[in-house]
Amino acid sequence: MNEKARILVVDDEPSMLRYLQTVLEAESYHVQAVRSGIEAVARIRKGPAPDLVLLDVLMPEVDGLQTLELLQKARPGIKVVMLSCTTEPRKVVQAIRLGAVDYLTKPFQIQDLEKVLVHSLSSGVSAGEPAEAGQSIEELDDELCFVCASPAMRKIRAQVEQVASVNVPVLLLGESGSGKEVVARLIHKLSPRSSRIFLKVNCAALPGELLESELFGYEVGAFTGASRPKPGKFELCDNGTILLDEIGELPGGLQAKLLHVLQDQEFSRLGSRSTIRVDVRILAATNVDIRAAMAEKRFREDLFYRLNAFTLDLPPLRERREEIPLLLRQFMARYAGRYARTQLPLSPGLVDACARYSWPGNLRELENFVKRYLILGDESLVRGELESKTEEQQTSTDASRVSTGSPSRGLKSLVRSIKDETEMEAISRALEETKWNRKRAAALLNISYKALLYKIRQYGIER
């Protein structure tokens, strides 16, 4: 335990205040105790910030959550552990959103308190101090790892740790390839369900009818070819965690059925009148602008608010470049072993070239870059390709700053503009010819279904 740590205890109950003060002082902490949120805020505004605040949730006048918000405004980044007689998910989630580092339920054992204190005091830094450049790599399985080296990802990691133990849906937002599945698996790993099954379902990969049978299962005779019953993903995932990837592509009819599962934790197989009850933690991920989709009536508002109990917005790789060297080493070690090749050097020049490129495809694009480097084995070649892409990005950025048709726009930018217009026209024509059947349109254009979805979003093509 840290002998010099300063702890402020805030609780309106005198017996609890005395108990905590006695226990903490016995462990050599410097303790101050107050009986109201107003007094706590006033003390923090006047004097030096404590290393940690133990704050009761249920207090008269100004309650714990209001006090937490005031403390964060007075001292941004101050560490606060909430104390409460209830583990009501709504209150826990609200405390996490407001910046609490942990949540301890009364009555608690001394060892539980010690564990929370050690964890809270050792994580991050105290209010007012500069952040340390800590970095970590957390293996999740043979394919995925959580890399944390930037302030943005350290914040995500802390929020994941807090929300993992609370049984509420989590909505994961972010660009394609930014690591939403990685975060979903980390939530599962840190949750009480970690020993149970984790399943991922891609909502954009199947047409509505097949996706419904995949999620909810079916009975014999539910449709042509249903010769035997089949359980759906929700049944298989009972007591576990399910990730609904690309939730923004879920058809309207299935949105209503998913809403029913979220509300009542029950559903019916296709072709069945009986209901099945399940206990499944639902995580949802999308790179679609959900609010725009709601405005266009493509996504139900009531479903959004059910899924949005807690939201994690993942930053793109270009906003957390500190992770790039770690990811390069991680991908190199993984794929060198898989391809039975010797790991290739990651020279300072190559790492610098990677750091300067903006990676529109995020982690997935960086991963593919490492695979290409391993296969070709030529640093100068892959580095040259990367620097050429970086130059194109810069040209495109510069071109957007000047008016269309200006001579300073550059030949490369002009060619790219013509290419984009031609591509957008071809995609629009294919979608019209197939009556917006995107799978048929992708086949007509000889590109993958995912590539077509990306292009539709990129060019803002609307039905």
N, C-alpha and C positions, 0 to 999 in steps of 0.2 A: 504494500500500500504506500501511497505517496504521503510522506509525513508533513509536507508543507502545503498540501492542497487546501484551498479555501472553499468552504461549502456554505451556501445560504439555504436554510430550511424554511419553507413557507407552508404553514398549516394552521388553521383556525382552532384546532383541537389541542388544548394545553397538554394533555397526557401524551399524545403522539409527538408533540414538539419536544417535550422533556425526554422521551424515550430516544428519539433520533439524536438529540444533542448528546446524551450520555453515551450512546453506542459509538457515535462518530468521534467524540473526543477521546474515548478509550483507545481508538485506533490512530490517535495523534493527528487528526484533521483539525484545522482551524475552523470553528463553527460559529455562524451567526444565525439567530432564529428570530423570525417575525411572524405575526399572526394574521396578516392580511396582504392581499396582492398590492394594494395601494402603497403600503409601507415598503414592500419589497422593491417596487419600481422606484420609489423615492430614494431608497438606500443605494440602488445601483446607479442612479443618475448622479448622486453626490460623490460617491467614493469609487475606488477601484473595483473592477468587475471580479466576482468570485470565479473560481475555476469550474464550479458546478452549482446548479440550483436544483434542490429537491422541492417540487411544487405540487401541492394538493389540488386535485381537480375540483372537488365540491367545497366551495367557500361562499359565505354570504357576500352581498354587495357585488364585488368584482370576482367572478369565478376564476378557476385555474386557467381555462383556455383563453379568456380575455386577458388575464395577467401575462400569459405566455406571449401573446401578440404584442403587448406593451413592452415586455422585456426585450423582445427581438427588435423592436423599433428603437428602444433606448440603447441597446448594445447588440448590433447585428452579429450573428454567429455565436451568441452566448449559449452554453450547453445547459439544457434543462431536461431533467427526468421527471415525468409526471407520476404522481402517486394517486391511486384511486381504488375505491371499493368495487368498481365495476370494470369488466372488460368489453363493454358494449362496443362493437366494431366501429360504429359511427363516431364515437368520441375518440377512439384510438387513432382512426384515420385522420380526423380533424387535427389532433395533436401532432401527428407526423407532418401534415401539410404545413402547420404553423412553425415547424422547426424543432420539435422535441427530439432528443437523441435516443430516448428509451421510455418505457412505460412499465411501472411496477405496481402489481395489484396487492392491495391490503386484504387480509393480514399477510405479512411476508416473514420469512425466516431471515436471520442475520446473514447466513451464507448467500441467500438470494440478493440481499442488499449489497454485500461485498462484491459479488459477481458483476452487478450492474455498475457499481462505482468504478471498479477496475476497468471495465470495458469502456465506459463513458469518458473517463479521464485519460485513457490511453489513445482514444480515437481522435484524429484531427488535432486542432490547436484551440487555445482559449480565445475568447473574444478580444479583438484588438491586436492580436499577434499575426504575423505573416504566415501563410500556409506553407507547409513543408512539401518538398517535391517527392512525396512518397509514391512508390509504384509497386504494383503487384500483378501476378498472373495466377488465376484460379482455374484449375482444370475442372471441367464439368463432365466430359466424356471423351472418347477417342477423337471426336470431331470438333468439339467446341471448348473454348476457354474464355473466361472473362478477364480482360486486360484493363487495368486501371492505372493511369499515370497523370491524368489531367484533373484540374479542380472540378470540371463538369462531371466526369465519370466517378470521382470520389463521392460527389453528392448523390449521384444515381445509386452507387453501391450502398451508401448509408440509408437511403430511402428504401431500397430493396430489403435490406436487413430488417427494417422496422415493419414494413407491410407484409413480409413473408409469413409472419406468425398470425396475422389477422385474416380471417376467412371471408374476404371480400373480393369481388371481381377487380381486375386491374386492366386498364387500357394502355397499351404500349403504342406510342406514336413515333414516327420518324421516317426518314427517307428509306428507300429500298436498299437493303444491304447494310444498314447502320447497326445491326446487332440486336434486333428485337427478340429473336428466338433465343439468343444467348442470355438475355436478361430474364426471359420467361423461365428458362431452365435453372437460372440462379435462384429465382423466387421459389421454384419447386424444391430445389436442393436445401434451401434454408428454412423451409416450412415444416410443420409437423407431419406433412404427407410425403416427406422425402423418400420413405421406404416403399411407397406405393407407386403405381404406374403414372408415367407422364406420356401423353399422346399429343401429337401435332396434327391438325387437319387444315389443309390449304383450301379455303373457301372459293378460290378462283380456279382451281384445277379441274373441277367437275361441273357438269350442267346441274341445274336445280334438282331434277328428279333423282339423279344418282347421288348427289350430295345429301339429300334428305335420308335416303336409305343407308348411306354411309354413317351419318350421325346418329340416327334413331333406330336402325335395324328394320327388319320386316318379317312377316309371317308367311307361311306357305300360301301360295295363290294370290299374294298381294299384287303381283304383276306377272306378265308372261315370263316364264323362266325361273320364277321363285319356287323351286321344287323342295326347298327345305328352309326352316327359319334361320335367321342370322341376327345376332346381337349387333347393335350399333356401337359407335365409339363411346357414347355416354354410358352405356351399360358396362363396357369393358373398363372404363375409367372410374368406376365407382370407388369412392374414397381417395381418388387420386386427383391429378391436375390435367386439364385439357387446354391446349393452346389453339384458338381459332384464328389462324393466320389469314391475312387479307380479308378481314371481316367486312370491310367496305364494299366487297364484291358479293356479299350474301344476298340472294334473291329475296324479294319482298315477302313471299309466303313463308319462307324459312325464318325470316326475321321475327315474325309473329310467334312461331313455334319456339324459337330460342328465348324470346321474352317470357313465355310461359314456363320454360325450364328454370330461368333465372328467378322467377317469382315463387314458383311452387316446388321446384326440384323434382318434377315429375313430367312424364311424356308417354306417348303411345307409339308402339312400332307401327309401321305401315301395314295396313290390313288387319289391325287389332283394335278392339274396343276397350280392352283393359289397360290400366295405367301402370307404369313402372316408376318407382321412387328411387332416386339416386342422390348421393352426396358427392358432388364434383366441384372442385375449385376451377372457375372459368377465367382464363386469361385471354385477351383478344389483342390482335395487332393489326395495324394498317398503315400504309403510306398515303392513303387518300385523305384529302381535306374533309374530315367528317362533317364539320359545320356547313361547308358548302354543299355536301351531299344531302344534309337535312334540309337546307334551304331549297334544294331542287327536288325534294320529296323522294330521293333515292334511298334514304336511310331514315328509319323511324326515330323520332325524338325520344319516345319512351324507352326504346332499347338502348339508345346512347346513354341516357341518364342512369339506367341500370348498370351498364358496363363501366360507367365513369365514376364508380365509387372511389377509385384512386387512379390517377393518370401519371405515367412516366413518359416524358418527351425526350427521346434520345437525340443528342446532337450528332450531326454528320461528322465524318472523319476529318474534314477540313477545319472543323472547329475544335478538334482535339488532337492536333498533330503530335503532341508529346507521346501519344501511343504508337506512332508509326514505327520507331526503332524496335520496340518490344514485339509488335505484331510481325514485323519482318523476321525477327529471330525465331518467333514461335512457329510461323508458317514454314520457315526453312527447315527447322528440326522435324516438324511433322511430315512434310512431303518428301524430304530426303529419305526418311525411314520407310515411307510407303512405297516410293519408287526405287528403293534399294540403290540410292546414289549417295555420293559423298557430299556433305554440306558445302555449299559454295560460299566464298567470302562476301560479306556485306561491307564494302569499303565506305569510308566517310563520304566520298563523292556520290556513291549510289544512294546512300541514306539521305543525303542532302537533296538529291534530285527527287527522291520520293516525298520528302517533306515539302518541296515547293509545288508539287503537282496537287490539284484540288480533289482528285478521286471522286468524280460524280457517282461512281458505282460503289463507293464506300468500302467496307471490309471485304466484300465479295470481289471487287475489282483488284484490291491489293493482294488478296489470296491468289487470284488467277495470274497476277504479275509474277509472284514468286514461283508458281508452277512453271510458267513460261521460261523464267530465268534458269530453273533447274533443268528443264528439258533441252534448252539451247546451249546452256553452259557458257554464254558469251556476255560478259558484263557490259562491254562497250556497245554491243548491239541493243540490248534491252534498255540501257541507260539513254542511248541516242533516241530510241523510240519514245521514251518517257519525256525527254527534254523537248522533242518535237511536239508532243501533245500539250505540254506546258506552254509552249510558244503559241500554239493554236488557241488555247484558252485565253492567253493574254491578248491576242489579236482580236478575238471575239469580244472580249471585255472592252477593249479600246474602241472597237467598231460601234458598240452600243452607246458610246458617249458622244458620237457625232451623228449628224442627220443622215438619213438614207440618201444615197447618191453622191455624197461628198467624196472628192478625189482622195481624201486622207483615209478613207475607209479601208483601202488595201484590196488587192486582188484575191487573196485567200478568203477574206471575209465575204467578198462578193460571190465567189464560187460556192461557199458554204450556204449563203442565203438562198441561192438558186436551187441548190441540192435539197435544202429543207423544204422549200415551197413545192418542189416536184414530188418529194417523198410524202408530204402531207396530202397533196392532191391524189396520189395513188392510193393511199390508205383510205381516204374519204370515199373514193370511187368503189374500192373493194367492199367497204362496209355497206354502202348503198346497194350494191349488187347482191350481197348476201343477206339484205334486210337486217343488218347489224348482228348477224350470227358471227361472233368474233373468232370462233374456232375455224369456221369455214373461210373467213376472211384471211386469217393467218396462213391457212393452207394455200389459198389463192395467191398470196404474196410471197409464199415460200419462206416464211419466217416463223419463229416459235410463237406460241400463244402468249408467253410472258413478254416477249419482245414487242408484240403488237400492243399489249396493255400499256407497256411503258411508253410507246410512241404516241398512243392516244392521249395519255396524260401529258406528255412532253409538249405536244402541239395544241392541247386544249380542244380536241375534236369532240363535238357534241352531236348527239342524235338529232 
